[in-house]
Amino acid sequence: MDAHKNASIYFKLKLKKMKKLLYSNRTLFILIVFAFILFLSGCANKEVVTECLKGHTFGFWGGLLHGIIAPIDLILMLFRNDITVFAPNNNGAWYALGFIIGSGGWGFLGGHGASRSRR
């Protein structure tokens, strides 16, 4: 009976080691795949956007407007090539902040009423 108990403990420890090895191999595999994708992305063609950057530069208010109409743009861009969701000619962080607020990406403009319990 004692030998059976020792064998059971041995196999449980062995199983723990195998699970740990499996998870470490999975992590290594994911890291290798990520590195490979990153390596391949370095070979991608660069898109020339200098022609798009002429004219009006969109800032916070433009980003806010574009964020509000983003769902409509997303549907329309499936049918037309001249419509995009995000303006390429923007001033950077302010445009992105306006876009996120306008699209409700962080829930700034509502949504709290739906989470409250009704009495």
C-alpha positions in Angstrom: 0.0 0.0 0.0 2.9 2.3 0.8 4.5 1.8 -2.6 1.2 2.7 -4.3 1.0 5.9 -2.3 4.6 6.8 -3.2 4.0 6.1 -6.9 0.9 8.3 -6.8 2.9 11.2 -5.3 5.7 10.6 -7.9 3.3 10.8 -10.8 1.6 13.9 -9.4 4.9 15.7 -9.2 5.9 14.5 -12.7 2.5 15.8 -14.0 3.2 19.2 -12.4 6.6 19.4 -14.0 5.2 18.4 -17.4 2.5 21.1 -17.2 5.1 23.7 -16.2 7.2 22.6 -19.2 4.2 22.8 -21.5 3.3 26.3 -20.5 6.9 27.5 -20.8 7.1 25.9 -24.3 3.9 27.7 -25.2 5.3 31.0 -24.1 8.5 30.4 -26.1 6.4 29.5 -29.1 4.3 32.6 -28.9 7.5 34.8 -28.6 9.1 33.1 -31.6 5.9 33.6 -33.7 5.7 37.3 -32.6 9.4 37.8 -33.5 8.8 36.2 -36.9 5.8 38.4 -37.6 7.8 41.4 -36.5 10.7 40.4 -38.8 8.3 39.9 -41.8 6.6 43.3 -41.2 10.0 44.9 -41.8 9.9 43.7 -45.3 6.5 45.3 -46.1 6.3 48.1 -48.7 6.1 51.6 -47.4 3.1 53.6 -48.5 3.8 57.1 -49.7 1.3 59.4 -48.1 2.9 62.8 -48.9 0.0 63.5 -51.3 -2.5 62.9 -48.5 -0.8 65.3 -46.2 -1.5 68.4 -48.2 -4.3 70.8 -47.2 -6.1 71.1 -43.9 -4.6 69.4 -40.9 -7.3 68.0 -38.5 -7.0 68.6 -34.8 -9.0 67.8 -31.7 -12.4 69.0 -33.1 -11.9 67.2 -36.4 -11.0 64.0 -34.5 -14.1 64.5 -32.4 -16.3 64.8 -35.4 -14.7 61.9 -37.2 -15.1 59.8 -34.1 -18.8 60.5 -34.0 -19.3 59.6 -37.7 -16.9 56.6 -37.5 -19.6 53.9 -37.6 -21.1 55.5 -40.8 -17.6 55.8 -42.3 -16.9 52.2 -41.5 -19.9 51.0 -43.5 -19.4 53.5 -46.4 -15.7 52.6 -46.8 -16.7 49.1 -47.8 -18.4 50.5 -50.9 -16.2 53.5 -51.8 -12.4 53.8 -51.9 -12.3 57.6 -51.2 -13.7 57.3 -47.7 -11.6 56.4 -44.6 -12.4 56.2 -40.9 -9.3 58.0 -39.6 -8.0 61.1 -41.3 -4.3 60.7 -42.5 -3.7 64.4 -42.3 -4.0 65.0 -38.5 -1.9 66.7 -35.9 -1.3 63.5 -33.8 -2.3 63.1 -30.2 -5.0 65.8 -30.1 -6.7 64.3 -33.1 -6.5 60.8 -31.6 -7.9 62.0 -28.3 -10.8 63.7 -30.1 -11.4 60.6 -32.1 -11.5 58.3 -29.1 -13.9 60.6 -27.2 -16.1 61.0 -30.3 -16.3 57.3 -30.9 -17.1 56.6 -27.3 -14.0 54.4 -27.1 -13.6 55.0 -23.4 -17.2 55.6 -22.5 -16.8 59.3 -21.8 -20.0 60.4 -23.3 -22.5 58.1 -21.7 -23.3 54.5 -21.1 -23.6 54.8 -17.3 -27.3 54.8 -17.3 -27.5 51.4 -18.8 -25.3 49.9 -16.1 -27.5 51.1 -13.2 -30.0 48.7 -11.9 -33.6 49.6 -12.5 -36.0 49.7 -9.5 
